Amino acid sequence: MTGRAPSEPGEAGQVQPAVAGALHAPETRTGLALLVILLGVVMAAVDTTIVVLALPEIQRSLHVGLSGVIWVIIGYLLVITVLATQFGRLGDMFGRVRMYEAGFVIFIVGSALCALASNEATIIAYRVIQGLGGALITANSGAVIADTFAPEKRGRAYGYVSVGWSVGAILGILMGGVIVTYVDWRWIFWINVPTGVAGVLLALRVLRDEAKHVRERVDVPGMLLLGAGVFGVLWAMTKLSTSSFSVEVAGFLIGGVVLLAAFLVVEHLTDSPMLDLSLFQIPTVSPTMLASLFQAMANFAVLFLAIMYLQGVRDLSPLHASLLLVPGYLVVGLSGPVAGRLTDRWGAVWPATAGLATEVVALFMFASLQEHTSVWLVVAASIVNGVGGGLFFPANTTAVMRAAPRELFGVASGTLRTSSNVGMVFSFAVAVLVAGRAIPHNVAFAIFVGTTHLTPRLAGSFTDGLHAAFYASIALMVIAAVLSATRVLHFWRERQPRVETVASE
């Protein structure tokens, strides 16, 4: 053996140098660092579910139209989707911890402003500011974990992140129901302020930017092209969820695709690209990113479809409908750390692929729902879906961060977040489009919000539409599983030469 440190095989099969111990924090500080990251994840998760429960009150209090209510949800998600990759790159350039802490501050300010909103325009604008903070947090959190934890411990850390997301989603449902029923909807945003301040203070104390910064110029043309391209495509898909296909929708869709193609050309030609395309030359990165995209397209729709079934067909309130989905979130939290340990021990391919296959089973269960099916089938399906998600998320994130070079951790984390968020927005549009084929799209969305219910005459047709949407999700989830499974071929192809190389040293 030479004097070089042992090597850690990447998920792609390439040999990555082992990270020096000096780059990783002591046990106590890594635990506190993980706590900070979990606070950010919990805040983001709370905000996704708690806002849904408050939508009817927000609509009545601020006199928000149905199209405006859509943008209270989608505006936040759209900003994170458009900016995640850019903010991940900024983290690589100026410090991931610095960008993560800035995200906390902006999120706190955005939350306080949302609590003070006075009309439709201000609540949407302030949700956009919240989204800016959320983009900085989500784009850099994965990279901060990769910087803080040694490669053999990252799977476990990402597993605990799954716990944080599940806990936040459950807290959002429980607190949202209590706050909206007994207090005032504005407190769903005020509660982020003390939590965020605690997170910032703890982050300033325990997080350190120990990785070497990539001092390059900001790729402004790339940022503008990617942002405008993603915005164009997602705007078109969101418009389709509440209106018919039109020249405006076609223009945004075609324009977005053209701008994204121009972005790829510019990134290939520039010396300091915002998105280093060499990342996708690593054999397993592309299928891992695509698996994340298709999983999100298939799975995020489940939340909308299940709630539309429970509220529209079964005539439950938003709170009661959401409470039936709590066991699924709980199972994600319980299975996440187990999946993380399995990933650290056996690699990411098997847990991720098994998780996707499990989610396919859950979607078939959802697709069997009828007008008078017991609501406990929804609970059982959400639990099976939770097991699958708990296996998939930490394993897939570990796969990307283990394969990516250290200097591209921020880009890798941000791109993974963008892939997932693009899938989530498309999932929302597809869910409303397919499920609402028997009724107007705006009525389908109003059912999800909880501001209207179906008549018995339309319930049967709407249930058939839900079945079609679930079957569409099954097809997308199968594609994700196949993409994930292809990484087995790369693993076995590269394993033997890698073992021989290490042995020869």
N, C-alpha and C positions, 0 to 999 in steps of 0.2 A: 504493500500500500504506500501511496505517496503521502506527503504531509498535509494534503488537502482534506477538509472535513468531509464526512460521509455525505452522500447526495440523497435528496428526497425525490422520488419519481413523481412527475406531474401527472395530472389526470389524463393528459394527452399522450403520455408515454415518453415525453421528452425528459431529459435529466435536468433538474433544477438544482442549483447550488443550495445546500442547507443554509438556513438563515442563522447567522451568528447569534449566540445566546444573548449578546449585549443588546440586540435589537428588540428583545421581548422583555416585558416588565415582570417584576417579581409577582408571586402568586397573589399577594394581598391586593396589589394595585390592579392586576388583571381582573380580579373579582369586582373591584369598584368600577373599573372601566366598563365591564359588561353591564353593571347596574345602570350606568349612565346611558348606554346604548339602549337598554331595555326601557328606560323611561321615555326615550324618544319614540321607540316603536309603540309602546302602550299609548302615548298621546295620539299618534297617527291613527292607530286602530280604534281608539275610543271615538275619534272624530268621524270615522266612516259610518259606524252604526248609530251613534247618538244623534247625528244630524238627520238620518232617515226617519227616526221616530219623531223628530220635532218638525218635520216638513209641514204637516197640516197646520200647526200653530203658527209657524213662520209665515205660511201663505196667508192666513187670516189676519195676523197682526200687522204685517207690512203690506198687505193688499198686493201680493205677488201673483202674477198670472202663471198659468201652467207652464209656458215656455220658460219663464223666469225660474220656476222651481227646478226645472231640469238643469239649469245652469248653476244653481246653488250646489248641486251634486257634481255635475260634470266639469264645471269651471275649475274646481280644486284639483280634480284628477287630471284634467287636460294640462294644467300648468306643470304638474309634476312629470307628466309624460314628455312634454316638449323640452323641458329643461334638465332632466336627470342626467343625460350623457354630458351636456355642457358643464354642469356643476361638478360631475365626477372628474372631468378634465381639470377644472379649476382647483380641485382638491389635490390632484397630482402636482400642479404647478405651484400652489401657494400654501399648501398644508391641509391635509384632510381633516385634522382635528379643528383647525381654525375655521374651515368652511362648515363643519358639523356644528360647532358652537354658534356660528353666525346664523345657521338655520334655526336653532333653538330660539334665539332672540327675535328673529323675524316672525316665527310661528307665534310667539307670545304676543307680539304687537298685533298681528293679524287676528288672533283670537279676541283680544280686547276690543278691537275695532268692530268685529262681527257682533259682539255683545252690545255695541252702541249703534248698530245699523238702524237707519230710520225709514228706508224704503227699498224697493226692489234693486235699484241700481247700486246702492251702497252695500247691501249684503252680498251681491255678486262680486263687486270690486274687492271687498275685504276678504272674501273667500279666495280670491286670486292671490292676495298678499299672503294669506295662510299657506296657499300652495307653493309660493316661493320658498317659504321656510321649510315646508315639507319636502320639497325637492332637494334642498341642501342636506337635510337630515338623511333621507332615504338613499340619496346618491353616494354619500360618503360613509354611511354606517358599516356597510360590508367591508369597505377598505380599511376602516379603523380597526375592525375585528382582525382582519388579515395582518395588519401591522402589529397588533398587540399580542396575538396568540401564535404559538408555534404551529406549523402545518399539521402535526399530528393531533392537535387539540381544537382545530377550527370547527370540525364537524359538530362537536359537542356545544361549542359557543353558538353556532348558527341554530342548533336545536333549541337552545334556550331563547333565542330570538323568536322562534315559532311560539314558544310559551308566552312571551310578551305580547305577541300579536293576538293570540287567542284570549288572554286575560283582558287585554284592552277591548276587544270586540264584545266580550261578555259584560265588562263593566259599562260599556257604552249602552248596551241594551237595558241593563238593570238601572243604571243611573238616569238614562234618558227617560225611561218610563216614569220614574219617581219625580224627576225634575219637571217634566212636561205636565204631569198630572197634578202635582202638589205645589210647585214653586213657579217658575217662569222659564220659558224656553231660552232666554238670554244667558241663563246660568250654565247651559251646556257649553258655552264658550268661555265664561268666566272661570270655570274650574281648571282650564288649561294654564291660567296665569301662575298660580302658586306652584303647580307641578313643574311648569317650564322654568321658573326662577330657580327652584331647587335643582333641576337638571343642569342649568347653566353653571351654578355655583360649584356643583360637584364636578362637572366637566373641567372647569378651570383648575380644579385642585388635582385631579388624577390623570387626565388625558395629556399625552405628550406627542408632539409631531416628531417621531424618531426616524421616519423614513427620509431619504434624500429627496429633496424637491426637484422637479423637472423644470428648470428655468428656461422656458421657451416663450415666444410671443403668443399672444392670444389669437386664435384662428377665428377672427370676426366673420369673414365670408362663410366659413363652414358653419358657425353657430347660427347665422341668419338663415342660411339655406335649409339646414336641418330643422330649425324651429318652425320656419314658414311651411316647409313641406309636410311635416308631421301635423301641424295645425290644420292645414288644408284638408288632408285626408280625414282627420278625426272630426273636423267641423262638418264635413259632408256626411259622415256616418251618423253623427249625432242629430243632424237635421232630418235624416231619413227615419229616425226613431219616432218623430212626431209629425212628419209631413210626407207628402208624396215626392217621387223623383221629379226634379225640375232642372231647368237650365242652370240655375244657381248652384244646385248640388253637383251637377256634372262639372261645372267650371271649377269648383273647389277641389273636387276629386281628381280631375285630370291635372290641374295646376299643381296640386300637392305631389302627385306622382312625378311630374316633370322636375319639380324642385328637388325631390329626393334623388333622382337620377343625376342632376347637376351637382348635388352635394357629394355623391360618390366620386364623380370625376374630379372635383376640386380637391377632395381629400387625398386622392391618388397622386395629384400633381404637386401639392404644397409640401414645403420642407418641414413644417411644424403643424401637422394635422390635429384637429380637435379629437377625431376618432382615428386612432392608429389602426388601419386596416390589416396590419400584420397580425393583430390579435386573432383575426378569423382564419389565419393560415395554420394556427395550432389545431390539429385534427379534431379534437372534441369540443372546441369552443362553439362552432357554428351549430351543431346539433343540440348542444346544451341551451344556447340562446333560443333556438327555434322551439325546443321542447317547452321552455318557459312561456313563450308567446302563445303556443297552441293550448297549453294547460290553462292559462289565464282566460283565453277566449272561451274555453269549454266550461271552466269551473266558476268564474265570476258570475256567469248567467244564472247559476243555481240559486244564488241569493235572491235575485230579482224574480225568477220563475216560481220558486217556492213561496215567496211572500205574495206574489200575484195570485197563486192558487189558494193560499190560506185566507187572503183578504177578499179576493174576488169571487171565488167559487164557494168557500166555506164561511164567508161573512165574518171573519175574525177581525178584531181590532189590530192596528199596527203593533202594539205592545204584546198582545197574546200571540200573534204570528211570530214575532221575533223571539219570544221566550221558548217556543218549540224548537228553534234552531240552536239554542244555547248548548245542548249536549254535544253537538257536532264541533263547536268551537272549543269546548272543554277537552274533547278527545284529541284535537290537534295539539293542544298544549301538553297533554300527557304523553303523546307519542313522539313529539318533536325531539326531546332529549335522547330518547331511545334510538331514534333514527340517526341522530348525530353521533352517538357512540358506535352504531353499526357502520356508519360512513368512515369514521376514523379507523376502524378495524379492518373493514372489507372493501373500502372504496365506495365511490358515489353511485356507480352504475346500477347496482342491484337494488338498493333501497329506493332510488328515484323511479326506476322502471316498475318495481312492485307497487309503489304508491300510485302511479298512474293507472296500472291495471286495476287496483282496488277502487279507484275513482270511477272507472268505467262501470264496475258492478253497481256502485251507488247511483249512477245516472240511469241505469236500467231500472232500478227500484223507483226512482222519481218518475220515470216514464210510464210506470204502471198505475199511477194515481188516477182515480176516477172521481166522479162527483160526490160519491158517498163513501169513499174509502176512509178507513180510520186514520185520523191525523197522526196516530202513532207510527204509521208507515213513514211519514215525513221525518219523524224523530229518528227512526232506525236508519233511514237512508242518509240523514245528515251525520249520524255517528260513523257509518261506513265511509262516507266521504271525508270525514275528519281524520280517520286512520290513514287514508290515502294521502291527504294533504300533509299530514304530520310526517309521513315518510319522505314525500317528494321535496318539500321546500328546503330543509337543511342540506340534504344530499345534493340537490341541484346547485345551490349557491356555493357549496364547498367545491364542486366540480369546476366551476368557473374560476374561483379565486385560487385554487390549487394549480390550475393550468396557466393562469396569467402571469407574466413577468411582474416582479415587484414594482417596477416603475410605472406599470399600467394598472395597478390595483384600482385606482379611482375611476378610470375609464371603464374597466371591466365591471365594477360594481354599478356604475351609472347606466351602462348599456344593458345590463341584466334587468335593472329596474325599469328602464324604458321599454324593453321587450315585454315585460309583464304588464306594464300599464297600458301599452298599446293594445295588448290582448284584452285587458279589462274593459277598455272603452268600446272596442269592437264587440265584445261579448254583450255589453249593455244594449248596443244598437241591434244586434242580431236577435237577442231575446225579445225585445219589444216588437221588432219587425215580424218575426216568425210567429210568436205567440199571439200577436194582435191581428193575424190575417183575417179572423172572423169578425172583428170589431175594429172601429177606428183606432189608430195608433195613440191618439191623445187620450182616449178612454182607457186603453191598456195601461198607460203611464199613470193616469189618475187612480187606477186600481192599486198600482204599486205604492203610490204615495199614501193611499188610504183615504182619499177625499170622495170616492164613489164606490159603489158595489154593483155587481151584475144582477140582472133579473134572472129568475130561474130559467126562462126561455133561452137566454144566451149562455148560460153556464156550461151546457153541454158542448156547444161549438167552441167556446173559449178553452175548455179542457182539451179538446182535440188539437187546438193550436198549441197548447202547452206541450202536448206529447211530441208534436213536430219539432218544437224548439229543443226539447230534451234529446231527441234523436240526433239533431244537428250537433248538440254538444257531445254526444257519444262519438260521432265521427271525428270531431276535432280532438277529443281526448285520445282516441286510438292513434291518430297521427302523432300526437305528442309521445305516446308510449313507444311507437316504432322508432322515432327519432332518438329517444333516450336509449333504446336497446341497441342501436347501431354503434354506440360507444364501446360495447363489448368487443366488437371486431377490432377496433383500434387497440383496446387493452391487450388482447391476446396476440395481436400482430407485433406489438412493440415490446411485450414483456420479456421474451427470450433474449433478444439482443441486449436489452437493458441489464438483465441479470449477468450476462456474460461480460458486459463492459465493467460493471462494478466489481465482479469477481477478479477481472484481469488486473485491477489496480492493486 
